[in-house]
């Protein structure tokens, strides 16, 4: 197993997936511009986490608009901000904040929670 | 204590299942155990580093850092697993034969060891960084239940490792003749699932906005949040609310690996022996 054979194998096997990945990233960067362009109609809200509870724990959000949630973790300990209904999970370190971007919502109620403190860190979004 | 146990168990199991499948898929590769051990070690070190820099990673790219970072390591893992499956397909026949004859590791080369170790390292790093953060949180809160919480985490870790080992030995018990085709398919679907997860991360970061609405919602049949749903999510990439783009990523990745393994598989020779 000489290194040149090894190298040739890498060269032969690896190119096929990157084609897909590259096309993904081209799509991605194209849509990044699109998302920057529509940033003006984004609805922005803030949620803070204190003592492993959300404030506010209940939010009303508009439908049909992209939404940006700034989550401020005021606790010293990290939290994982998660929602199955909305399909995201994001770790937020202690005393720091994170941004969650949501696609335009359909009317409905969406639960979210803090995975590290599921007994207290619970909340929901009502989209209407 | 139970909450800590469950959280750590969940994360360890997610990484452990991947390691179990990959280990079973590379039975007979000389030096496999060393590569996996190195991968786990690198993954744990990586977890600590990622946990320490969690805030700065998250803030990068206008708050998209965490999603982009996870997507990048997932896509790297997909490449490594793809490479590994294709390599195994090329060598499965000679390895099956040598395993039968010698009952020991074959010396047929170690090209896929790097891919193996890297895939393991990424699996450990991704889930491990959450465990490290969680445990850092416990220590930081410094409450009087700290010992109990840490004990719970420790038990969760051991349980997760134990269940992963059960999976590994289950797979290792498959007769050699079918072993490599079964594990090859498993790793392929696992990789396809990781590609779909990467797409979800990019979509959450707002970097993909085509075909990004869920096609169906099968959470009422099998929720991704239930234990069977979680395990199937890790093993074959089950999604209860897949978007069009996730499905495309899944199918394209799986098809690419299948086709590559088929095209590059070892030529048929003397199959009569195995009858």
Interface residues (C-beta under 8 A of the other chain):
Chain A: X1 X6 X9 X10 X13 X14 X16 X17 X18 X20 X21 X24 X27 X28 X29 X31 X32 X34 X35 X66 X76 X77 X78 X79 X80 X84 X87 X88 X90 X91 X92 X93 X94 X96 X98 X99 X100 X101 X103 X115 X116 X118 X119
Chain B: X3 X7 X54 X55 X58 X59 X62 X63 X64 X66 X67 X75 X78 X79 X82 X83 X86 X87 X109 X110 X111 X129 X130 X133 X134 X136 X137 X138 X140 X141 X199 X200 X202 X204 X205 X206 X207 X208 X209 X210 X212 X213 X214 X219 X223 X224 X225 X241 X249 X252 X253 X256 X260 X264
